Amino acid sequence: MKRVFLLIGLVLTMGYFVSGCSSDDDTTGPGNTTPGPNTTVRDDSDDFWVTRIDATSQDDYTYYSLAMKDTLDLTAAEADESTDWDLAFMRSVIITNSGTSGPGSVLAVDLTEIGDSTGFKNVTSANANAVQQDQWQSDGRNLVMDNYYVYNPQTHELDMTKFVYAMRDAEGRFMKVQFVEIYGGGAPPSMGSYVIRYVYNPSGTDLSGPGITDTIDGSAGIFYYDFSSGTATTPSDPQNSLEWDIKVSSYDVFLNSSFSGIGDAAANPAHWLIDMADSTDFDAYSEAISEPQAYFQDQEGSVFTDWYDYDGTTHTLTSKGHVYLLKAGDSTYKLEIETWYGDTGESANYIFHWEPL
């Protein structure tokens, strides 16, 4: 998927250390053998800090400050105005205080992605100094259905990938959709006409059959589509409406969930979920996968967006073991995610280790 990032930064005030921290964090140092959720302890080897974060909430982020070694009790509205947090966690999503995610200026880089394969223990300030200025990233929006086309620089046209997407609609019902064709389009916002094909099941998981093909006028640069009614819609208050499932604006597809709406819409390319000899084979994905973790909503994307590998058979997430660098104010940190399953095997319980450089 495409990742779009904006530049950001962080200013920390020690006064907030007393008033803004959560009360359950524990930084009691080496030898703590029973750390609980939202704790930071020193590793017994004294080489790095180990942090545990409870990110099980479906609705609220857990905010964390590296300088304070503590979580912060912030509402979403307070976090939008605060530069005291560095990282925030909600389920599989990790964001930094920057860009579209927050008012801070935290910059981050995935060392593996820029070709630096140095292991965590051997990463030093020299690795950070070798990072080019344009390689540091800040947060932007990460759209799930952003690879339905590729731009052809020779013809200046959009070539359809025709990927089949597994999807839940705004009310959590199963379907699949394929973007078949765009014709008559031009430079944004004018998108011409969209041809889509889909199968929608209001009460089960059977997605077999030829489906419905529809053509939608996108010449205005934006349209909303409701798969349950099979029509383009014009919701008066899209942010608070369940009368649409996808919004297409200037060729970007947004799901009715997350930052776009109150719905539960989520999606994934079907070939990421099942073995498909051809990722465009509409008939191959004939039975919807019901596990909720198989579907993803649009996110505030960050350098951490791809921190995990997803197993479509077991529906588990495994850390890629990449080493990340973060710049927060005058401080630089290295960080590696160990697991998403905590000490008990429960999902959305992060354990990661980190150290200032």
C-alpha positions as CSV (number, residue, x, y, z in Angstrom):
1,M,0.0,0.0,0.0
2,K,1.0,3.6,-0.5
3,R,2.2,5.4,2.6
4,V,2.0,9.2,2.7
5,F,4.0,11.0,5.4
6,L,4.3,14.6,6.6
7,L,7.1,16.0,8.7
8,I,6.7,16.4,12.5
9,G,8.4,17.1,16.0
10,L,8.1,16.8,19.8
11,V,8.6,19.2,22.7
12,L,8.5,17.6,26.2
13,T,7.9,19.5,29.4
14,M,9.0,18.0,32.7
15,G,6.0,19.7,34.5
16,Y,3.7,17.2,32.7
17,F,5.7,14.3,34.1
18,V,3.9,14.6,37.4
19,S,0.4,15.6,36.3
20,G,-0.1,13.8,33.0
21,C,1.3,10.3,33.5
22,S,-0.8,7.3,34.2
23,S,-0.6,5.8,37.7
24,D,-0.1,2.2,36.7
25,D,3.3,2.5,35.1
26,D,6.3,1.0,36.8
27,T,9.9,1.9,36.1
28,T,11.3,0.0,39.1
29,G,14.3,-1.3,37.2
30,P,16.1,-4.6,36.8
31,G,14.7,-7.7,38.3
32,N,11.0,-6.9,38.0
33,T,9.6,-10.3,37.1
34,T,5.9,-9.5,37.1
35,P,5.4,-6.3,35.0
36,G,1.8,-5.5,34.2
37,P,0.3,-3.6,31.3
38,N,1.6,-0.1,30.6
39,T,4.9,-0.6,32.4
40,T,8.5,0.3,31.5
41,V,11.3,-1.6,33.2
42,R,15.0,-1.9,32.8
43,D,16.2,-5.1,31.1
44,D,18.2,-7.3,33.5
45,S,21.2,-6.9,31.2
46,D,20.9,-3.1,31.7
47,D,21.1,-2.7,27.9
48,F,17.7,-1.2,27.2
49,W,14.2,-0.4,28.4
50,V,11.3,-2.8,28.0
51,T,7.9,-1.4,27.6
52,R,4.5,-3.2,27.7
53,I,1.5,-1.4,26.3
54,D,-2.2,-2.5,26.5
55,A,-3.6,-1.5,23.1
56,T,-6.7,-3.6,23.3
57,S,-9.2,-0.7,23.0
58,Q,-11.0,-0.6,19.7
59,D,-11.7,3.1,20.1
60,D,-9.0,4.8,22.1
61,Y,-5.2,5.2,21.7
62,T,-2.8,4.5,24.5
63,Y,-0.3,7.4,24.5
64,Y,3.3,7.0,25.5
65,S,6.2,9.3,26.2
66,L,9.8,8.0,25.7
67,A,11.3,10.8,27.8
68,M,8.9,10.1,30.7
69,K,9.0,6.3,30.3
70,D,5.3,6.4,30.9
71,T,1.8,6.5,29.4
72,L,-0.3,9.6,29.5
73,D,-3.9,9.9,30.4
74,L,-5.2,11.8,27.4
75,T,-8.5,12.0,25.7
76,A,-8.3,12.1,21.9
77,A,-9.2,15.8,22.0
78,E,-6.4,16.4,24.5
79,A,-3.9,14.4,22.4
80,D,-4.7,16.5,19.4
81,E,-3.4,19.6,21.3
82,S,-0.5,17.9,23.2
83,T,3.1,17.6,22.3
84,D,3.9,15.5,25.4
85,W,3.4,12.1,23.8
86,D,5.7,10.4,21.3
87,L,3.9,7.2,20.3
88,A,0.3,6.0,20.5
89,F,-1.1,2.5,20.2
90,M,-4.5,1.1,19.3
91,R,-4.8,-2.5,18.3
92,S,-2.3,-3.1,15.4
93,V,-1.9,0.6,14.7
94,I,1.1,2.7,15.9
95,I,1.2,6.4,15.2
96,T,3.7,9.1,16.1
97,N,3.0,12.6,17.3
98,S,3.3,14.3,14.0
99,G,1.6,15.2,10.7
100,T,-2.0,14.0,10.5
101,S,-1.7,12.2,13.9
102,G,-0.7,15.0,16.3
103,P,0.8,18.5,16.7
104,G,4.3,17.3,17.5
105,S,7.4,17.0,15.4
106,V,8.5,13.4,16.0
107,L,10.4,12.0,13.0
108,A,10.9,8.3,12.5
109,V,12.7,5.9,10.1
110,D,12.7,2.2,9.6
111,L,16.4,1.3,9.2
112,T,15.6,-1.9,7.3
113,E,13.6,0.0,4.8
114,I,16.6,2.3,4.0
115,G,19.0,-0.6,3.7
116,D,20.6,-0.6,7.2
117,S,20.4,-4.1,8.6
118,T,22.3,-3.4,11.8
119,G,20.9,-5.4,14.7
120,F,19.3,-3.5,17.6
121,K,22.1,-3.9,20.1
122,N,24.7,-2.6,17.6
123,V,22.7,0.5,16.4
124,T,24.4,3.6,17.6
125,S,24.2,7.4,17.0
126,A,26.4,6.7,13.9
127,N,23.4,4.9,12.3
128,A,21.2,7.8,13.0
129,N,23.7,10.3,11.6
130,A,23.9,8.3,8.4
131,V,20.1,8.8,7.8
132,Q,19.5,11.3,5.1
133,Q,17.2,14.2,5.9
134,D,14.5,13.2,3.4
135,Q,14.4,9.6,4.9
136,W,13.0,10.8,8.2
137,Q,9.2,10.5,8.0
138,S,6.2,11.8,9.8
139,D,2.6,10.6,9.8
140,G,0.1,10.7,7.0
141,R,-3.0,8.8,6.1
142,N,-2.8,5.2,5.0
143,L,-5.7,4.0,2.8
144,V,-6.5,0.3,2.6
145,M,-7.9,0.4,-0.9
146,D,-5.1,2.5,-2.5
147,N,-3.7,-0.1,-4.9
148,Y,-6.7,-0.6,-7.2
149,Y,-4.7,1.2,-9.9
150,V,-1.2,2.0,-11.0
151,Y,-0.2,5.3,-12.8
152,N,1.2,4.8,-16.2
153,P,3.8,7.6,-16.8
154,Q,4.0,6.8,-20.5
155,T,0.3,7.3,-21.2
156,H,-0.5,9.4,-18.1
157,E,-3.4,7.1,-17.5
158,L,-4.5,4.9,-14.6
159,D,-4.1,1.2,-15.3
160,M,-6.5,-0.9,-13.2
161,T,-5.0,-3.7,-11.1
162,K,-8.4,-5.3,-10.9
163,F,-7.5,-6.7,-7.5
164,V,-10.5,-8.3,-5.7
165,Y,-11.0,-6.8,-2.3
166,A,-12.6,-8.6,0.6
167,M,-14.6,-6.1,2.5
168,R,-17.0,-5.4,5.4
169,D,-19.5,-2.6,4.7
170,A,-20.3,0.3,7.1
171,E,-22.6,-2.0,9.2
172,G,-20.2,-5.0,9.3
173,R,-21.8,-7.1,6.5
174,F,-19.6,-9.1,4.2
175,M,-18.9,-8.4,0.5
176,K,-16.3,-8.3,-2.2
177,V,-15.6,-5.6,-4.7
178,Q,-13.5,-5.1,-7.8
179,F,-12.7,-1.8,-9.5
180,V,-13.0,-2.8,-13.1
181,E,-12.5,0.3,-15.2
182,I,-12.3,4.1,-15.2
183,Y,-13.1,5.9,-18.4
184,G,-13.4,9.6,-19.4
185,G,-11.3,10.7,-16.4
186,G,-8.7,13.4,-16.3
187,A,-6.6,15.4,-13.8
188,P,-8.1,15.4,-10.3
189,P,-10.7,16.2,-9.3
190,S,-12.5,15.0,-12.4
191,M,-12.6,11.2,-12.3
192,G,-14.8,10.3,-15.3
193,S,-16.9,7.2,-14.7
194,Y,-16.1,4.2,-12.5
195,V,-17.1,0.7,-13.3
196,I,-17.3,-1.6,-10.2
197,R,-18.3,-5.2,-9.7
198,Y,-19.3,-6.6,-6.3
199,V,-21.2,-9.3,-4.4
200,Y,-22.9,-8.2,-1.2
201,N,-24.3,-10.6,1.4
202,P,-26.6,-8.9,4.0
203,S,-26.8,-11.9,6.3
204,G,-24.0,-14.4,5.7
205,T,-20.6,-15.2,4.2
206,D,-21.5,-16.7,0.8
207,L,-20.0,-14.5,-1.8
208,S,-20.3,-16.8,-4.8
209,G,-22.1,-15.8,-8.0
210,P,-21.6,-13.3,-10.8
211,G,-22.2,-10.2,-8.7
212,I,-23.5,-6.8,-9.7
213,T,-21.8,-4.4,-12.1
214,D,-22.5,-0.7,-11.8
215,T,-21.2,2.4,-13.4
216,I,-20.9,5.6,-11.3
217,D,-20.4,9.1,-12.4
218,G,-17.3,10.5,-10.8
219,S,-16.9,13.7,-12.9
220,A,-17.6,15.9,-9.9
221,G,-14.4,14.6,-8.2
222,I,-16.2,12.8,-5.4
223,F,-19.0,10.2,-4.9
224,Y,-20.3,8.0,-2.1
225,Y,-21.5,4.5,-2.7
226,D,-23.8,2.2,-0.6
227,F,-23.5,-1.4,-1.5
228,S,-26.6,-2.5,0.5
229,S,-28.8,-0.4,-1.8
230,G,-26.5,-0.7,-4.8
231,T,-26.6,3.1,-5.5
232,A,-24.4,6.2,-5.3
233,T,-25.7,8.3,-2.4
234,T,-25.5,11.9,-1.2
235,P,-25.4,11.8,2.6
236,S,-26.1,15.2,4.2
237,D,-23.6,14.5,7.0
238,P,-21.2,11.9,5.7
239,Q,-19.1,11.9,8.9
240,N,-22.1,10.7,10.9
241,S,-23.9,8.6,8.3
242,L,-24.2,4.8,7.7
243,E,-25.7,5.4,4.3
244,W,-22.4,5.0,2.5
245,D,-19.6,2.4,2.5
246,I,-16.9,3.9,0.3
247,K,-16.1,7.5,-0.7
248,V,-14.0,8.1,-3.8
249,S,-12.5,11.5,-3.9
250,S,-9.9,12.6,-6.5
251,Y,-9.2,8.9,-7.2
252,D,-8.6,8.0,-3.5
253,V,-10.9,5.5,-1.9
254,F,-12.0,6.0,1.8
255,L,-13.8,3.6,4.0
256,N,-16.7,4.5,6.2
257,S,-14.9,4.1,9.5
258,S,-11.9,5.5,11.3
259,F,-11.3,9.2,10.5
260,S,-13.9,9.2,7.6
261,G,-17.1,8.0,9.3
262,I,-18.9,6.3,12.1
263,G,-19.2,3.0,10.2
264,D,-17.4,-0.3,10.6
265,A,-16.2,-0.6,7.0
266,A,-12.9,-2.5,6.5
267,A,-11.1,-4.2,3.7
268,N,-8.1,-6.2,2.5
269,P,-6.9,-7.5,-0.9
270,A,-8.4,-11.0,-1.1
271,H,-5.1,-12.4,-2.3
272,W,-3.6,-11.5,1.1
273,L,-6.2,-13.7,2.8
274,I,-6.4,-16.8,0.6
275,D,-4.2,-18.5,-1.9
276,M,-5.2,-17.1,-5.3
277,A,-3.4,-18.0,-8.5
278,D,-4.7,-14.8,-10.0
279,S,-5.4,-11.8,-7.7
280,T,-8.0,-10.5,-10.2
281,D,-10.0,-13.8,-10.2
282,F,-13.4,-12.5,-9.0
283,D,-14.8,-16.0,-8.4
284,A,-11.8,-17.3,-6.3
285,Y,-12.9,-15.4,-3.2
286,S,-16.3,-17.1,-2.8
287,E,-16.6,-17.4,1.0
288,A,-16.0,-14.4,3.3
289,I,-13.5,-14.8,6.1
290,S,-15.3,-13.8,9.3
291,E,-12.4,-13.2,11.6
292,P,-12.3,-9.5,12.4
293,Q,-8.5,-9.3,12.3
294,A,-8.6,-10.2,8.6
295,Y,-9.9,-6.7,7.7
296,F,-8.3,-3.4,8.2
297,Q,-9.6,0.2,8.3
298,D,-8.0,3.3,7.0
299,Q,-5.4,4.5,9.4
300,E,-3.4,7.5,10.4
301,G,-0.3,5.9,8.8
302,S,3.2,6.2,10.2
303,V,6.6,4.6,9.6
304,F,5.3,1.8,11.8
305,T,2.4,0.9,9.4
306,D,4.2,-2.2,8.2
307,W,5.7,-3.3,11.6
308,Y,4.1,-6.8,11.3
309,D,3.7,-9.8,9.0
310,Y,0.1,-11.0,8.8
311,D,-0.6,-14.8,8.5
312,G,-3.8,-15.3,6.5
313,T,-4.1,-18.9,7.7
314,T,-3.8,-18.3,11.5
315,H,-4.8,-14.7,11.4
316,T,-1.9,-13.8,13.6
317,L,0.5,-10.8,13.5
318,T,4.3,-11.3,13.9
319,S,6.8,-8.5,14.3
320,K,9.2,-8.1,11.4
321,G,11.9,-7.3,13.9
322,H,12.9,-4.1,12.2
323,V,14.8,-1.5,14.1
324,Y,13.3,2.0,14.1
325,L,14.8,5.3,15.0
326,L,12.8,8.2,16.4
327,K,13.8,11.9,16.7
328,A,11.9,13.6,19.5
329,G,13.1,17.1,20.2
330,D,16.8,16.9,20.9
331,S,16.7,13.2,21.6
332,T,17.1,10.2,19.3
333,Y,15.9,6.7,20.2
334,K,16.2,3.2,18.8
335,L,13.2,0.8,19.1
336,E,12.3,-2.7,18.2
337,I,8.9,-4.4,18.6
338,E,9.1,-7.9,20.2
339,T,5.5,-9.1,20.1
340,W,1.9,-8.1,19.9
341,Y,0.8,-10.9,22.3
342,G,2.3,-9.7,25.6
343,D,3.2,-12.3,28.2
344,T,-0.1,-14.1,28.2
345,G,-0.7,-14.5,24.4
346,E,-3.5,-11.9,24.3
347,S,-3.5,-9.8,21.2
348,A,-2.9,-6.1,21.2
349,N,-0.5,-6.2,24.1
350,Y,2.7,-4.9,22.8
351,I,6.2,-5.6,24.2
352,F,8.9,-3.5,22.7
353,H,12.5,-2.6,23.7
354,W,14.2,0.7,23.2
355,E,17.1,2.9,24.2
356,P,18.2,6.5,23.8
357,L,21.2,7.0,21.5
